[in-house]
Amino acid sequence: MNKLIPLPNMNKYLLSLLLYSALLYAHAQPTSTTYWQQHVDYKMEIKVDVKTHQFEGSQKLTYTNNSPDTLTKVYYHLYFNAFQPGSMMDVRSLNIEDPDRRVGSRISKLSDSEIGYQHVTSLKQNGNTVSHHTEGTILEVMLNKPILPGQKATFDMEFNGQVPLQVRRTGRDNAEGISYSMSQWYPKMTEYDYLGWHANPYIAREFHGVWGNFDVKITIDPTYTVAGTGYLQNANEIGHGYEKKGSKIKSTDKPLTWHFKAPNVIDFMWAADPDYEHTTAQVPNGPMLHFFYQKNQQTEENWSKLPEKMVQAMQFMSTNFGQYPYDQYSFIQGGDGGMEYPMATLITGNRKFQSLVGVSVHELIHSWFQGVLATNESLFPWMDEGFTSYASSITMQHLFYPKNDKNPHLGSQGSYLLMASSGLEEPLTTHSDHYKTNRAYGVNAYSKGAIFLDQLSYIIGHETFMKGMRRYYNTWKFKHPTSIDFIRIMEKTSGIELDWYLEHFAYTTKQLDYGIKSVIGQGDATFVTLERLGEMIMPIDLYIEYMDGSKEIIYVPLRIMRGFKNVEDTKVERITKESWPWTYPSYTLKIKHPASKIKSLEIDSSLRMADIDRSNNTFRLNEHVQEFKDPTK
């Protein structure tokens, strides 16, 4: 009988193979022909007691299992349970090196009347009582009958809760006096996808929602104006600035029931306050914008000017990144900063005008990179916050400095470079909840995520990049794209292999550092040697300015790219050189002009490369002097 003889180090080889396969799986996604996603239909009614800040609710959830798997359990998020002393969010905030200043030790000090909670008092699956238990912010449900692939199940739930004193994103009585910022307010089915269930405890960061339809009725004191996700169904009964002109609304002392419907969204948020001012602005050939704020000396002037800028921002984004798909969007004063939700945002409103526009623009743009391209924020926060930050910088430049052609992402680059030099940087692939510091998370999610795109525009060319961004949006809207899905779109659009870029810049903390090593004149030619000092690899744009004022670009693609970008600046001649094999630490090229005619050389004058040391990126020449100069100063 033949025996299998193990090869030397076979166990190590198999372990390495398994780990590599796991990494690929963690960032892969079923192909377009096998892609699937779950679906939910919510019908909810909630009654709020504004004196006790408590509520009672009912929920009918129809869940469609579009996966190839049989489900024996389901899970719900109970986010309000995080706002209790001793919760995982509380303990995390008390122990992390740099706690979020908005949380700090505040949860640990909440009294019984200030904490939040969500209690599920009854739950049925297809009409039959089903076993369930709560662990912190997660409700685990053991199904009476498995949900087979392609089948639906209906869950009927009764629940009650208490709105916490506003600490983080959600709650009552925020710092600006807004009564209710009701995000994460209902028992929410967790997402099940190609990685399985995402029943992560809530410790302050990021969300992942199931695509579906919401039908929500909110009964509250009649003096309160309600705003949020979805379209109001009974405007002429409610009033509060929603009704059509000429409608007569009867005053009442009885609670009003606000009825909203939101089609094809991943979440439902609402806010309420008795002092909301409600105004609107119509985007030409676009959605109606709604604005809800407390009118006072701090807000009146700035909020009256905000609609004009937001109309412009909506038009700019729809033109450049893809059409906004809903008929409405609301800017609502509330929360503790700025936080995105489908069709609406909560923002603090007592701001200077440019700050108010900035937070409004940023949260609006989340409608593209989370509200429509619903990446799993926990796994890919940089694809939401980073992509939003990139588009926000462009949009703000368009709104306030349209004639300025300076790279608008230098602020993000500076933030990233400080982190890269600190020794605290972590890979972009780190789960949002598992960063060692809040600073590392913030820089990665916002700044490095934005730089990921800025460098990509350098690699494939800005015009091609923008085509790719629109193609990505139109291909993956109303789905859950991953980093692999994004890169494949950009490869198809550019004709360039880009896996190396994702692997280097997202999977590792490799840093980018290129320099001009030497410039040697030899007769009528000049030989320039470039060197790679960092581990991160990139193609090179070498800008040359001659003594007579003429300019030239020497383009050195990477061999691993298997292609090259189109000419970006048609006003300057570009010479494409032989590709650079990335294992070679240096590369020498020939310029067909004597050194005496060259004024300066510069690697990446567009400043899109996040080079950790730009002091060696520029070389200036004349008859007597050779010196290095930092172009960013």
C-alpha positions in Angstrom: 0.0 0.0 0.0 1.3 3.4 -0.9 1.9 5.8 2.0 1.8 9.5 1.9 5.2 10.8 3.1 5.0 14.3 4.5 7.4 16.8 3.0 9.7 18.8 5.2 7.9 21.8 6.9 4.6 20.6 5.4 2.7 21.7 8.4 4.2 25.2 8.2 3.4 25.3 4.5 -0.3 24.2 5.1 -0.7 26.7 7.9 0.7 29.5 5.7 -1.6 28.4 2.8 -4.6 28.4 5.2 -3.7 31.9 6.6 -3.3 33.3 3.1 -6.6 31.8 1.9 -8.3 33.3 5.0 -6.9 36.7 4.1 -8.2 36.5 0.6 -11.6 35.3 1.7 -11.9 38.1 4.3 -11.5 40.7 1.5 -13.1 38.8 -1.3 -16.8 38.8 -2.4 -18.8 36.5 -4.6 -18.5 37.4 -8.2 -21.3 39.4 -9.9 -22.9 36.2 -11.1 -23.1 34.7 -7.6 -23.6 37.9 -5.6 -26.5 37.8 -3.1 -27.7 39.9 -0.3 -30.5 39.6 2.3 -33.6 41.7 2.3 -35.9 43.1 5.1 -39.3 44.7 5.2 -40.0 46.6 8.5 -43.4 47.8 9.7 -43.0 49.6 13.1 -45.1 51.6 15.4 -43.7 53.5 18.4 -45.3 55.7 21.1 -43.1 58.1 22.8 -43.7 59.6 26.3 -41.8 62.9 26.2 -42.1 63.3 30.0 -40.4 60.0 30.9 -38.4 59.6 27.7 -39.6 56.1 27.4 -41.4 54.4 24.5 -43.3 51.3 23.5 -43.1 49.8 20.1 -44.2 46.9 17.8 -42.3 45.6 14.8 -43.3 43.2 12.1 -40.2 42.1 10.1 -40.4 40.1 7.0 -36.9 38.6 6.4 -35.9 37.1 3.0 -33.0 34.7 3.0 -31.3 35.2 -0.3 -28.2 33.4 0.8 -27.3 29.8 -0.2 -27.3 28.9 3.5 -29.9 27.5 5.9 -30.3 29.8 8.9 -30.9 28.3 12.3 -30.5 31.6 14.3 -31.0 35.3 13.7 -29.6 38.2 15.7 -30.8 41.8 16.4 -28.9 44.8 17.5 -30.1 46.5 20.7 -27.9 49.6 20.5 -29.4 51.6 23.4 -28.2 48.9 25.8 -24.7 50.3 25.3 -25.6 53.4 27.2 -25.4 51.8 30.7 -22.6 51.8 33.3 -20.5 48.6 32.8 -21.5 48.1 29.2 -18.8 47.1 26.7 -18.9 50.6 25.2 -18.4 52.1 28.7 -15.5 49.8 29.6 -13.9 50.3 26.2 -14.0 54.1 26.6 -12.6 53.8 30.2 -9.7 51.7 29.1 -8.6 52.9 25.6 -5.5 55.0 25.6 -7.2 58.0 23.9 -11.0 57.9 24.6 -13.4 59.8 22.4 -13.9 63.1 24.3 -17.7 62.9 23.5 -17.8 59.6 25.5 -15.0 59.5 28.0 -16.4 58.5 31.4 -19.9 59.9 30.8 -21.7 56.5 30.4 -20.3 55.3 33.7 -22.0 58.2 35.4 -25.5 57.9 33.9 -28.3 57.5 36.5 -31.2 55.1 36.1 -33.3 57.8 34.5 -30.5 58.7 32.1 -29.4 55.3 30.8 -30.7 53.8 27.6 -32.2 50.4 27.2 -34.2 48.2 24.7 -36.2 45.3 26.1 -37.8 42.8 23.8 -41.0 41.7 25.6 -42.4 39.3 23.0 -41.1 37.7 19.8 -42.8 35.3 17.4 -41.5 33.6 14.3 -44.3 33.0 11.8 -46.9 33.3 14.5 -45.2 31.0 17.1 -43.3 32.2 20.1 -39.6 31.8 19.6 -36.8 31.5 22.2 -34.5 34.5 22.6 -32.1 36.0 25.0 -30.2 39.3 25.3 -26.4 39.7 25.8 -25.6 43.4 26.0 -26.4 45.0 22.7 -27.2 41.7 20.9 -30.5 39.7 20.9 -29.9 36.1 20.0 -32.9 34.2 18.6 -33.0 30.4 18.3 -35.4 29.7 15.4 -38.3 27.3 15.8 -37.9 26.5 12.1 -34.8 27.0 10.0 -35.0 29.6 7.2 -34.0 27.7 4.0 -32.3 29.4 1.0 -34.9 31.5 -0.9 -37.5 31.4 2.0 -39.0 34.2 4.0 -39.8 34.4 7.7 -42.0 36.9 9.6 -41.0 38.1 13.0 -43.5 39.9 15.2 -42.0 41.8 18.1 -43.1 43.9 21.0 -40.4 46.0 22.6 -40.0 49.0 24.9 -37.1 51.3 25.8 -35.7 54.4 27.4 -33.9 57.1 25.4 -30.5 57.7 27.0 -29.2 61.1 27.8 -27.3 62.0 24.6 -23.8 60.7 24.8 -22.7 59.4 21.4 -24.8 60.0 18.2 -28.1 59.1 19.7 -30.2 60.1 22.7 -32.1 63.0 24.2 -31.3 66.6 25.2 -28.1 67.0 23.3 -25.6 69.8 24.0 -27.5 72.3 21.8 -30.9 71.5 23.4 -32.4 69.2 20.7 -34.9 67.0 22.4 -34.5 63.7 20.5 -31.8 62.4 18.1 -33.2 58.9 17.5 -30.7 56.9 15.7 -30.2 53.1 16.5 -33.6 53.3 18.3 -35.2 50.1 17.2 -34.2 46.4 17.4 -32.4 46.0 14.1 -31.7 42.7 12.3 -28.0 42.2 11.9 -26.5 41.6 8.5 -25.8 38.1 7.2 -23.5 38.0 4.2 -20.6 36.1 2.6 -18.8 36.2 5.9 -21.8 35.0 7.9 -23.5 36.9 10.7 -22.2 40.3 11.9 -23.6 40.3 15.4 -20.9 42.7 16.7 -21.5 44.3 20.1 -21.8 48.1 19.9 -18.8 49.8 21.3 -19.1 53.2 19.6 -18.1 52.6 16.0 -19.7 51.9 12.6 -22.6 50.0 11.3 -23.7 47.4 8.7 -27.3 47.2 7.6 -29.6 45.0 5.6 -31.2 46.5 2.5 -34.9 46.8 2.8 -38.1 48.9 3.1 -39.3 50.7 6.2 -42.9 51.7 7.1 -42.8 53.6 10.4 -45.4 55.3 12.5 -44.2 57.6 15.3 -46.7 58.9 17.9 -45.5 61.8 19.9 -46.6 65.0 21.6 -48.3 67.3 19.0 -46.0 70.2 19.7 -43.0 68.3 18.4 -41.8 68.4 14.7 -40.4 65.1 13.5 -37.8 64.8 10.8 -35.7 61.9 9.5 -35.4 59.1 6.9 -38.2 58.5 4.4 -41.2 60.3 3.0 -43.9 61.6 5.2 -47.2 60.0 4.2 -49.7 62.2 6.0 -48.3 65.7 5.6 -51.7 67.4 5.4 -52.7 65.9 8.7 -49.5 66.7 10.4 -48.6 70.2 9.3 -45.3 71.4 10.9 -44.2 72.8 7.5 -44.7 69.6 5.6 -48.2 70.4 4.3 -49.0 71.8 0.9 -49.7 75.5 0.6 -53.3 76.4 1.4 -53.8 73.3 3.6 -55.6 73.9 6.8 -54.3 71.9 9.7 -56.5 71.6 12.8 -54.7 72.2 16.1 -54.9 69.4 18.6 -53.8 68.5 22.1 -53.8 64.8 21.4 -50.6 63.0 20.3 -49.9 63.1 16.6 -48.9 60.0 14.6 -46.3 60.7 11.9 -46.2 58.1 9.1 -43.0 57.6 7.1 -42.1 55.2 4.4 -38.5 54.7 3.2 -37.9 52.4 0.2 -34.6 50.5 -0.3 -32.5 51.8 2.6 -30.3 50.2 5.2 -31.5 52.1 8.3 -34.1 54.5 9.6 -33.3 57.5 11.8 -35.6 60.3 13.2 -35.3 63.3 15.3 -37.9 65.5 17.1 -38.0 68.9 18.8 -40.8 71.4 19.6 -38.7 74.3 18.4 -37.6 73.1 15.0 -37.7 75.7 12.2 -38.5 73.8 9.0 -37.4 75.1 5.5 -36.9 73.5 2.1 -35.0 74.0 -1.1 -35.5 72.3 -4.4 -32.5 71.0 -6.3 -33.2 71.5 -10.1 -33.9 68.1 -11.6 -33.1 66.6 -8.2 -34.4 66.0 -4.7 -36.2 68.4 -2.3 -33.9 69.4 0.5 -35.3 69.8 4.0 -33.6 71.8 6.9 -34.6 71.5 10.6 -32.9 73.7 13.2 -33.5 75.7 16.3 -33.7 79.3 15.2 -31.7 81.6 17.4 -28.9 84.2 17.2 -26.2 81.5 16.6 -28.1 79.7 13.8 -30.5 82.1 12.0 -28.1 83.7 9.5 -25.9 80.6 8.8 -28.9 78.2 8.4 -30.6 80.6 6.1 -27.6 80.6 3.8 -27.0 76.8 4.0 -29.7 75.7 1.4 -28.0 77.5 -1.5 -24.7 75.8 -0.8 -26.3 72.4 -0.3 -28.2 72.7 -3.6 -24.8 73.3 -5.3 -23.2 70.4 -3.5 -26.0 68.0 -4.5 -25.6 69.1 -8.1 -21.8 68.8 -8.1 -21.9 65.3 -6.5 -24.6 64.0 -8.8 -22.7 65.2 -11.9 -19.3 63.9 -10.8 -19.9 60.8 -8.8 -23.4 59.5 -9.8 -27.0 60.6 -9.5 -28.5 60.8 -6.0 -31.3 58.2 -6.2 -34.0 59.5 -3.7 -36.4 62.4 -4.0 -35.6 63.9 -0.6 -32.7 64.7 1.8 -32.8 66.3 5.2 -30.3 68.3 7.2 -31.3 68.0 10.9 -29.8 69.7 13.9 -29.1 67.1 16.5 -26.6 64.5 17.7 -23.0 65.3 18.8 -21.2 66.3 15.6 -22.2 64.9 12.3 -23.5 61.4 11.5 -24.9 60.0 8.3 -28.1 58.1 7.8 -30.2 57.2 4.8 -31.8 60.3 3.3 -30.8 62.4 6.2 -28.1 63.5 8.6 -27.8 64.7 12.2 -25.4 67.6 12.7 -24.7 70.0 15.4 -25.8 73.4 14.2 -24.2 76.2 16.3 -21.3 76.6 14.0 -19.6 79.2 11.9 -20.8 79.2 8.3 -18.0 77.4 6.6 -17.9 74.8 9.4 -21.7 74.3 9.0 -21.3 73.9 5.3 -18.3 71.5 5.8 -20.1 69.1 8.1 -23.3 69.3 5.9 -21.3 68.5 2.8 -19.4 65.6 4.4 -22.6 64.0 5.8 -24.5 64.5 2.5 -21.7 62.8 0.6 -22.1 59.8 2.8 -25.3 59.3 0.9 -23.1 58.0 -2.0 -20.4 56.1 0.0 -22.6 54.5 2.6 -26.3 55.3 1.9 -26.0 53.8 -1.6 -22.7 52.0 -1.7 -23.3 50.3 1.6 -19.9 48.8 2.5 -19.5 47.1 5.8 -18.3 50.1 7.8 -16.8 47.9 10.5 -14.5 46.1 8.0 -14.1 48.9 5.5 -14.5 52.2 7.3 -12.0 53.8 4.9 -14.2 53.0 2.0 -16.9 55.1 3.6 -15.2 57.8 5.6 -12.1 58.0 3.4 -14.0 58.1 0.1 -16.4 60.6 1.6 -13.5 62.8 2.8 -11.9 62.7 -0.6 -15.2 63.8 -2.3 -15.8 66.4 0.4 -12.5 68.1 -0.2 -13.2 68.4 -3.9 -16.7 69.6 -3.3 -15.7 72.2 -0.7 -13.0 73.5 -3.1 -15.7 73.8 -5.8 -18.1 75.7 -3.4 -15.6 78.1 -1.9 -12.4 78.2 -4.0 -13.4 77.2 -7.6 -10.3 78.9 -9.2 -7.8 77.2 -6.8 -6.0 74.3 -8.5 -4.0 73.3 -5.4 -4.4 69.7 -4.4 -7.3 69.8 -1.9 -6.2 66.6 -0.2 -2.9 67.9 1.3 -4.6 68.1 4.7 -5.5 64.4 4.6 -2.0 63.7 3.4 -0.4 65.6 6.3 -2.5 63.8 8.8 -1.6 60.4 7.4 2.1 61.3 7.2 2.1 62.3 10.9 0.6 58.9 11.8 3.0 57.0 9.5 6.0 58.6 11.3 4.5 58.0 14.8 4.9 54.3 15.0 1.3 53.9 15.8 -0.1 53.2 12.3 -2.2 50.1 11.8 -3.2 48.5 8.5 -6.4 49.7 6.8 -7.8 46.2 7.1 -8.0 46.5 10.9 -11.6 46.0 12.1 -13.1 49.3 13.3 -13.7 48.1 16.8 -10.2 46.6 17.2 -7.8 49.6 16.7 -5.5 50.1 19.6 -6.1 53.9 19.6 -8.9 56.2 18.4 -6.3 58.3 16.7 -5.1 55.4 14.5 -8.7 54.6 13.6 -9.5 58.2 12.7 -6.5 58.8 10.6 -6.9 55.5 8.7 -10.7 55.8 8.2 -10.7 59.5 7.1 -7.2 60.6 6.0 -5.5 57.4 4.7 -8.8 56.4 3.0 -8.8 59.7 1.2 -5.1 59.4 0.3 -5.9 55.9 -1.1 -8.0 57.6 -3.7 -5.7 60.5 -4.3 -2.8 58.2 -5.0 -5.0 56.0 -7.2 -5.8 59.0 -9.4 -2.0 59.5 -9.7 -1.5 55.9 -10.7 -4.3 55.6 -13.4 -4.8 59.3 -14.3 -7.4 61.7 -12.9 -9.9 61.6 -15.8 -9.8 57.8 -15.8 -10.1 57.7 -12.1 -13.3 59.9 -12.1 -14.8 57.6 -14.8 -14.0 54.7 -12.5 -15.7 56.3 -9.5 -18.9 56.8 -11.5 -18.7 53.3 -12.8 -18.2 51.9 -9.3 -21.2 53.8 -8.1 -23.5 52.7 -10.9 -22.3 49.1 -10.7 -22.5 48.6 -7.0 -25.3 50.9 -5.8 -27.8 49.4 -3.4 -25.3 46.6 -2.7 -22.4 45.9 -0.2 -19.2 46.4 -2.2 -15.8 45.4 -0.8 -12.3 46.7 -1.5 -11.8 43.9 -4.1 -15.0 45.0 -5.9 -13.7 48.6 -6.0 -10.3 47.7 -7.3 -11.7 45.4 -10.0 -13.8 48.3 -11.3 -10.8 50.5 -11.4 -8.8 47.8 -13.2 -11.5 47.4 -15.8 -11.7 51.1 -16.3 -8.0 51.8 -16.6 -6.7 48.6 -18.1 -4.0 48.5 -15.4 -3.4 45.8 -12.8 -3.9 47.3 -9.3 -3.9 44.4 -6.9 -0.4 45.3 -5.8 -1.6 48.8 -4.7 -4.5 47.5 -2.6 -2.2 44.9 -1.0 0.6 47.3 -0.2 -1.4 50.4 1.0 -4.4 48.6 2.6 -3.1 45.3 3.9 0.2 46.6 5.3 1.8 49.7 6.7 4.5 49.9 4.0 5.5 53.5 3.5 6.3 55.4 0.3 9.6 57.2 -0.1 11.2 57.9 -3.5 14.1 60.2 -4.2 16.4 61.6 -6.9 19.7 59.9 -6.1 22.0 61.6 -8.7 22.0 63.8 -11.8 25.0 63.3 -14.0 25.7 65.3 -17.2 27.5 63.4 -19.9 28.0 65.5 -23.1 24.6 66.2 -24.7 22.8 63.9 -22.3 21.9 63.8 -18.7 21.5 60.6 -16.6 19.2 60.7 -13.7 19.1 57.9 -11.1 15.9 57.5 -9.1 15.8 55.4 -5.9 13.1 53.7 -3.9 13.9 54.2 -0.2 10.6 52.9 1.2 8.9 49.6 0.9 5.8 51.0 -0.9 6.1 50.9 -4.7 4.7 53.5 -7.1 5.1 54.6 -10.8 7.0 57.8 -11.2 6.1 61.1 -12.9 9.4 63.1 -13.2 8.7 66.7 -14.0 11.5 68.5 -15.8 11.8 72.3 -16.2 14.4 73.6 -18.6 16.2 76.9 -18.5 14.2 78.2 -21.5 11.0 77.7 -19.6 9.8 74.6 -21.4 8.6 71.6 -19.5 8.6 67.8 -19.9 7.4 64.8 -18.0 9.3 61.5 -17.9 6.8 58.7 -17.0 8.2 55.5 -15.5 5.4 52.9 -15.0 5.8 49.9 -12.8 6.2 46.6 -14.6 3.7 45.0 -12.2 1.0 47.4 -13.5 1.0 45.7 -17.0 0.0 49.0 -18.5 0.3 52.7 -18.1 -2.0 55.7 -17.6 -3.1 58.1 -20.3 -1.5 61.5 -20.7 -3.0 63.7 -18.0 -1.6 67.1 -19.1 -1.8 67.6 -22.9 0.1 70.9 -22.6 3.3 69.2 -21.5 5.1 66.6 -23.6 5.3 63.2 -21.8 7.9 60.6 -22.6 7.1 57.1 -21.4 10.2 55.0 -20.4 10.6 51.3 -19.9 8.8 50.0 -16.8 10.5 49.7 -13.5 10.7 46.2 -12.0 9.7 46.8 -8.4 12.5 44.6 -6.9 15.1 47.0 -8.3 16.0 49.6 -5.7 17.1 52.1 -8.3 16.3 53.1 -11.8 18.5 55.2 -14.2 17.0 57.1 -17.1 18.5 59.2 -19.9 17.4 62.7 -20.7 18.4 63.8 -24.2 19.5 67.3 -23.1 22.7 68.4 -21.4 22.6 69.2 -17.7 23.3 72.8 -18.4 19.9 73.3 -20.0 18.0 71.7 -17.0 16.7 74.0 -14.3 15.0 71.5 -12.0 13.7 68.0 -11.7 10.8 66.9 -9.4 9.1 63.6 -8.6 5.3 64.1 -8.6 4.8 67.9 -8.7 1.0 67.2 -8.2 1.8 66.1 -4.7 -0.5 63.1 -4.9 2.1 60.7 -3.7 2.1 60.4 0.1 5.9 60.4 0.2 7.1 60.4 3.8 10.2 62.5 2.8 9.9 65.0 0.1 13.2 66.6 0.7 14.8 64.4 -1.9 12.0 64.6 -4.5 13.3 67.9 -6.0 16.7 68.6 -7.6 17.6 72.1 -8.8 20.6 72.8 -11.1 22.5 75.7 -12.5 26.1 76.4 -13.4 27.3 76.7 -9.9 24.7 75.3 -7.4 23.0 71.9 -6.8 20.6 71.8 -3.9 17.6 70.0 -2.5 14.4 71.8 -1.8 11.1 70.7 -0.1 8.3 71.8 -2.5 5.7 71.6 0.2 7.2 74.5 2.1 
